[in-house]
Amino acid sequence: MAEAQNNQVQDINQLLKVRREKLANLQEAGRDPFQITKYDQTHHTTDAKEQYTAHEAELLAGRPAPALDGLDEQQIKEVTNQDYNERREIMDASPINVSIAGRMMFKRVMGKASFCNIRDLKGDVQVYVARDAIGEEAYADFKKSDIGDIYGVKGYVFRTKTGEISIHAVSMTLLTKSLQILPEKFHGLTDTDTRYRQRYVDLIMNADSRETFIKRSQIISTIRSFLGAQGFLEVETPLLVSNPGGAAARPFETHFNALDEDLKLRISLELYLKRLIVGGLERVFEIGRVFRNEGLDTRHNPEFTLMELYQAYTDYYGMMDLTENMFRTIAQTVNGSTTVKYGDLEIDFGKPFARMTMIDAVKKYSGVDFDQIPDTEAAKKIADEMHVEYEARHKKGDILNLFFETFVEEHLLQPTFIMDHPIEISPLTKKKPDKEGYVERFELFINGWEMCNAYSELNDPIDQRARFAAQEENFAAGDDEAEHTDEDFLNALEIGMPPTGGIGYGIDRLVMIMTNSPAIRDVLLFPTMRSTT
């Protein structure tokens, strides 16, 4: 086994050496591809094929298929060849000339004529390369080319006898010499770790990966368009902050040398966006990176994309309506349907989203009615009976949330708003006026995942100060994810924030759902990985 691996390494090293020798020969001959600074690309591969198909349908409209009934094999061959030549003559008289550029993924040399396959952003196309068409010197260079080289191809589109739309090259220009070896073409890049570490190779080899990230861009564009039409203003707020509030998470810490101050990377966008609502910007949103010093799994990455938006003069019901309409619009725009398949699950964004209070959800799936539990002591007793683990500092509301996580989340497959959380886990949320101990908050769950978190925002500065004080007590009791008092934010609230609805969305999880991706690293171009050095 060791000898076979050693021989394989030697073979690869020899192939890499040959590629560099080919480059050196080109450079010595004055044909260094790295000296080329631009190439005029008129078409992508898919566009060229679609244009040819439409042109062909127009020029050959009404032309009957050849009559083959009663003919023997030789006669069928002669008739179909004649029909092909006649069709080709009609099309060649009105050619579609193209100039494409992309990476060569396949090559078959056959004497004076060869075939190759060129891949660009939108797809692949076969190219017919003839010595008499591109010239002897260019053809000799082409025969020495390697899989992975990047070529510019000028020519015209035609259909082969086998029916494949191809490009007849009239010139082939080597634009970049590839000095590395791509993975085996029939299986693509299948090693998961390498796919994430070398995303550039993954994008070359795996069409599904390319499609995922194209869709990711479309999702974000759709969000921006949707919110812009609703009158929202896109803004940017600081990444480096002294007090990383707005979420229950551990921050990454750094030091700013110029001011000799310790700073943190933001864990949320919330508190700065609310300051803008105070300032009179009535509808604002931000899409940006946030950083949480937490573990890695299929749904968590320490660096991820969050969108938060805030709208003055509305509440959490307004945020529900906006969210439902936005998710439905994204599904229809990006996937062409309000029904999205994720694994074996069909998620229906077309129907009204279900709405359920946290208490009702826990009662439905665990049988425990927290409306009938009078206090923290009783909550802990029922938690012991149901084998739900909790910490000594936890209160009744914390234990309700633990019941929800234990018994409910996995059942929430179709879009479901879980409403009215306990105040203990919602330090920035307005109280429900008709239910003591609970707040106007919801989370949207799809496929058992939390997709967003929304509030009727707390705008009472006195209440907010008391909530911060409770969070400081939690921190002192060992909760290292507790919030800290933000005096400047409290000052903003004292100036006055109107009634406001706010919400935060995990963009990466949304992309996972919309692209049927099993892990968050599949929708992050460069996910966090353990260092190899």
N, C-alpha and C positions, 0 to 999 in steps of 0.2 A: 504493500500500500504506500509506504513512504517513498519507495523508488518511483512508483507511478506518479505520485504528486510532484516529485522532484523533476521528472521528465516533462510533466505538463508545464511547470514553471519555466523550464528551459525553452520549451516550444514557444510560450507566450513572449518571453524575452527576445527570442529570435524574430518573431513577427513584429514586435515593437521596433526592433532595430531596423528591420526592412522598411518600415514606414518612414522612419527618420532619414534613411538613405534615399528614399524616393523624393522626399522634400528637398534634401540637399541637392539632388540632381536637377530638380526643377529650378531651384534658386541659381545654381551654376549656369543653367541654360537661359537665365533671364526671365523665367516664367514663375516667379515667386507668388503664390496665391495670396500671401499675407500683405502684399503690396497693393492689392485691389481694395479700393476704399468704398465703392458703392456698386449696386447693380440695379438696373431698372426692372422692377417686378410689376408686370401689368395684371397678372391673374394669380389667384390661388388655385390649387389643383381642383378642388371641388367646384369652384366657380367656372373654371374652364370646361369641365365635363357637363355642368348644367347648361352652360351657354351653347355648347355643341348639341346637346340633346334637343333643346328648343329650336335651334337652327335647322337641325336635321328633320324634325317634325314638320317644319314650315316648308322646306324645299322638297321633301318627298311625300307631302300630303297627297293622298289619293292614289299613290303608286301601289298597285296590287302586289301581293306576295307571289312568287313564282309558282306555277302549277306543277306539282310533283306526282300527282296520282298516276299510277300505271307505269312509272319510269323505273328502270333498274338502277342499281347502285352507281354505276358509272355515269349514266345519264343524269341522275340526281346531282352528282358532283359537278358535272359540266354546267348544268342549268344554274345551280346555286353560285358557282364561280362567276358565271356571266352576269348574274343578277348583282353579285357583290361588286364586280368591276364597274358596272353601270352606275350603281349607287355611289361608289367611290368617286367616279368621274364627275358626277353632278356636285358632290360635296367639295371636291378639290377645286372645282371651278369658282367656288365662292368660299374660300378658306377662312377659318377663324385663326388668326395669328396670335400667339401668346408668348409671353416671357415669364417663366416661373423660376422660383429658386427654392431649394430645400436640400434635405439630407438624403444621400443615396443609401437605400436600405437593402437593395438586392441588385445583383448584376449577373448577366449570363452572356458570355462572349461567344460568338459563332462566326469566326472568320472575318468577313468583310462587313458584317452587320451584327449588332448586339441589342440586348434589351436591358434596361435597368428600371428601378422603381425609385421615384423621388417622393419624399414625405415633407410636407410643410405644415403650417398651423392647422389647416382645415382637413387634411387628409393625404391620400396617396394617389399617384398616377403612374402608369407605365409609360416609359419613353423608349422609342425606337431610335437607335443610334447607328447610322450607316456611314461607312468610311467615305463614300462618294459625296455624301451630303455635308459632312462637317470638315473634311480635309484629312489628309494622311497624318500630319503631325498631331492634330487635335485627337484623332482617333487612336493613335499610338499612346498618347498620354492617357486617354480614357481607359484603354485596356489595362493600364498599370494602376488605375485608381483602386481605392479600397472602400469597403462598406463603412459608412460614417462620414465620408467626404461630403462637403457641401458644394453643390453645383448650381450654376445658373444655366437655364435651358431656354433657348429661343427656337420656335418652330411653329407648326400648325397642328391642329387637332384632327384626328381621324379615328375611324372605327376599324378594328382588325377583323379578319374573317371569323374569329371566334366570338366577336361581339364586344370586345373590350375597348372602351374609349381610351385612346392613347395620344401621345404627342410624338410627331415625327420631327426629330431634332434637326435644325439647320446649323446650330452652333452649340457647343458645350463649353462652359467656362468654369474651371475649378476655382471656387471662391475661398475655400478653407480646407486645408489638409488635416484630416483627423489623425492624431498620433496615438490614440488609444483604441482599444478593441471593444465594440459593443457586445452586449449579451447575445446569446444564441437567438436568432431571429424568430424561430417558430414558437418559443415559449415566453419571449419577452423577459422582463426583469421580474423574477418571482421571489427573490429573497427579500423579505419584508424589511429587515434592518437596512439593507443596501438601498432599497427604494426610498426610505426616509432620509438617509444620510446623503445620497446622491440623487436628489430629486430631479436634477437636470437629465440624468440617464433615464429615470422613471418616465419623465414626460416624453422622451424620445420613443421609448419602447412600448408604452402602455397607453392605448387610445382612451381607455376608461379614465385613467388619471388625468389626461389632458381635458377630457370632457368635464370632469368634476370641477377643475379649477376655472374653466370657462364659465360653468354654471355659477360658481361662487361669485365671480365678477358680475354676472347678470343679476344675481340675487341682490347684491349690494346696490347696483344701479337701479333696480326696481324699487328698493326701499327709498332711495334718495328721491326718485321721481314721485313716488306715492306721497311721501311727506312734504315734498315741495309743493305738490298740488293742494295740500291741506294747509299751506301757509306757514310751515315750519322753517326756521332758519338754522342752517348747519353751522356749528361753531367749533372751536378748539379750546381746550383747557389744559392746565399744566400736567405733565407726567411726573415731575419731581416735586414732591410736596413735603411739608414738615409734619402734617397731621393727615394720614391716609384714611379718612373716614368714608362712610357710605356703605360699608359691607362688613360682614363678620369674616375676617381673613387675616392671616399673618402677612405682613409686607416684606419686600426685599429692602435692605438698608444700604445706603452708600454715604459718602462724605464729599461735600462740596469744598474743595480746597480754597477757592477764592474768598469765601465768606467764613471758612473754618466752622461749618455747620453740618450736622448730620441731617440727611434727607432720606425720604423713602420714595420708592416707586408707587404710583397710585394703584389702589385696589378697586377703585370705583370712579365714576364720573359725577356722582350725585351732587355733592355739596357745592361744587363750583357752578354747575348748571343751575341750581336753585338760586345762587347769587344773581345769575343773569335774569331770572324771573323777577327777583326783587328790583333789579335795575330797569324793568319795563319791557324786556324782550319776551313777549307773551308766549311764544311757541319756539322752543329750541331743541335741537338734538345734536348728538355727537356720536360718531362711529370711531372707535379707537382702541388701541391696545391697553390692557390693564395687566397687572402682575400680582400673582398671589403665590406666596411661598408654601406650596402644598404639593401633594404627591402627584404621580403620573398614573393614569389609567385610561381606559377607552373613551372616557368623557371629560378628562381633566388634563390640562397642560398649564404649566405655571404662567405662561405668556399666552393670552388669548384675546379675541376681539369681542368687545362689548359695545352695544348701542344703548344709550339712554336718551329719553326724550321727556320733556316737561311742558305742560300746557296749562296756562292760567285759566281760571274760571270754569274748571271742570273737576270731576272726581274720578274714583276708580271705576265707576260704571262707564264713564267716557273712555277710559283707557281700555276697557274690555271691548267696546264697540270698535275702537280704532284697531286694536290688535287682531280681532277676528277678520275685519275687512282687509287688513294688510297681509295677513297670512294667506288668505284666499286669493288675493291679487298676485302674490309671489308664486303660488302653486300654478295658477293659470298662465301667468306670463312665462315662467321658466320651464315648466313641464307640459304646458298645453292642456292641463286638466286640473280640476280641483280635487281629484283623487290621486294620491301619491302612494306608490308601493315602497314599503320599507321592509326588506326581508320577506317574510311570509305575511306581513300585516299590510292591509290596505287602509290608509288613513284618509278620511273623508273631510276635506276642508270646506266642502260645499254646504254641508248641513250646519245649522246653528250650533255653536259650541255648548257643551253641557256646562251647567253652573251648579256648584255644590259647596256648602260651607264646610270648613275643616271638621267641625263637630259632627255634622251629618255624615261625612265621609268616613270618619273613624267609627261612628256607630254602625254604619252599613257593613264595614269589612272586619271589624273586631268585635262587635257586639257591645262595646262599652260606650255609654252615654255620658260624656263629660259635663253635660248640663246637670246631671244628677250627682256629680262629685263636688262636695262643698268646699274643699280646701286642698292645700298641698299635701298634708298628711294622708288624706284619703286617696289622693292621686298616686302617691308613692306606694301605698298598700296594694292598689289594684295593679300597679306596674310590677310589683313583686309577684303577684299571683299570675300575671300574664308573661312573666320572664322578660320584661322590657328593662334593659339596663339604663340607669340614670346616675347622675352625680349628686353629691350631697347638697350642692348649691342650687340645684334645679327646683323650680317652683311648678305649680300646677300647669301653667301654660307651656313651660318647657316640656313637661311630660306628655301633654297632649300632642305636641309636635313630634316627639319620639314615637308615640303610637301611630301617628300618621305615616312617618317614614317606615315603620316596621310592618304595618298591616295594609296600607292603602296604595302607596305609590305604584307598585308593580301592576296594579289593576287598571290604572288610568292610561289606556292605550289610545283611545280616540281623544281629540282635543277637549280638555276639561278645565274650566276655571275653578280652582279651589279658593274659597273666599273666607274672609273674616278670621284672621289669625289672632292668637293670643298676644297681648301687649308685651309680654316678657321677651318675645323674639322679634319685636318690631319697634325699635327705638326711634324711628324717624317717621312714624305713621300716625295719622289722625285717629283719635278714638271714635268708636261707634257710639253715637249718642244714645242709642236704645239698648246697648248690651255692655254692661260694665266688664272690664277686663279684656275686651277685644277691640280690634282696630279695623279700619277700612283698607284692607289689603287683599290682593289675590296673587296666586301663582298659576300659570298655565302649564298643564302637564300633557305631554304627547309621548306615546310609547313608553310610559313610565318615567319619563325624564321631565325635570323642571326646565321649561323653555323661557320663561320670563317671570319677573317679579314686579308688582305694581302697587302703588299706594294712592289714597287720598293723602297728600303730603301734610305733615304736621307743620303748621305755620304759627303756632303759639310759642313764643320764645321762652315763656316761663315754664310751660310743660316740657319743652325741649331741653331746657337746662336740667330739669329733674330727671329726664330720661338719660341724659349724659351721665349724671351723678350715679344712677343705678348701674350704668355700664362700667363706670370706674370701680364700683364695688365688685362687680363680676370679675374685672381684671385683677383686682387685689385678691380675689378668692381663687385665682388660678386660670381664668379664662383668657388665654393669650390672643384670642380673636375678638375680644370686646372692643367697642369703640371708645375713643377718648374725647374729652370736651374740646370743642372747636370754638374758641371765643370770637373769632372773626365771623364765623357763620352765625353764631348767636346774635352778634351785633347786626348782621344783615336782617335776621328775622325781626329784631326790635325796630328796625326802620320800617319793616312791613312787607310781608309776602302775601299776595292774594291767594284765595283758595285755588289749589293747584292739583292736577293729577300728574303722576310721574310713573315711569316704567323703565326697566332695564331688560334687554334681550341678549342672550348668548348667541352671537352670530354663528359661531362654529357649530353648535348643536343644530341650529336651524339649517345650515348647509348640509350637515350629516343627514337630516331627515329628507331634504329635498333632492339629495343625490344618491340616496340609498348606500351611504358609506358606514361601515361598521365601527370605525374608530375615529377619534378626533384627529389623530395624526394623518388620516387619509385626506383631511380637508385643510390641513395646514401645510403650506408649501415647504416650510422648514421647521418642523416640530423640534421641541427640546429633546436632546439625546445625551446619553452619558458620553463624556469625552473618551476618545480612543487613545489619547496620549497619556 
